[in-house]
Amino acid sequence: MKKIIFLLCFILLTNISCEKDDFCLKNPVTPNLVIRFYDDTNNQLKKSAKLLSIWVEGKDTLTDYTSKSKDSIAIPLNSLTSETIYNLKINNENGAEIDNQYSTFTIKYTTEEEYVSRSCGYRIIFNDVTFSNDDTNWIKGVTPETLTTIENQDAAHVQIFH
């Protein structure tokens, strides 16, 4: 009988010791940069970047974006620095290495920490964001060139025309 009472007390204490705040329900807390690709001749028409591969300067390719054809992407920004440089490569349908086209896409920003909750901790908000690309290799334009803030990823932050 004592074992059953002890077991019931243990279960009761376990259940009442958990708080609603113990689980972070906001995922992801720090927003990714959302990019949408458009046709450079018709700015209203979405256009997939064929066989797109993306990697951060000096790092490996992002596994979600290795030779994928997509019209929008969500990529993380480095919260420990004030700039993230992405290399973007596209290719036509045959995938021949000679047909690779490369561009460098630079994002500059200032970071701000914001407290979310005890379970989620802090999130990073990106302020005073500017976008630029190195050349006109395959990226023909970027809109907008500046943003006030990136605090969510509900909609596209920047449009790339190619």
Secondary structure, 3 states (H helix, E strand, C coil): CHHHHHHHHHHHHHHHHCCHHHCCCCCCCCCCEEEEEECCCCCCCECCEEEEEEEECCCCECHHHCCEEECEEEECCCCCCCEEEEEEEECCCCCCHHHCEEEEEEEEEEEEEEEEECCCEEEEEEEEEEEEECCCCCCCEEECCEEEEECCCCCCCEEEEC
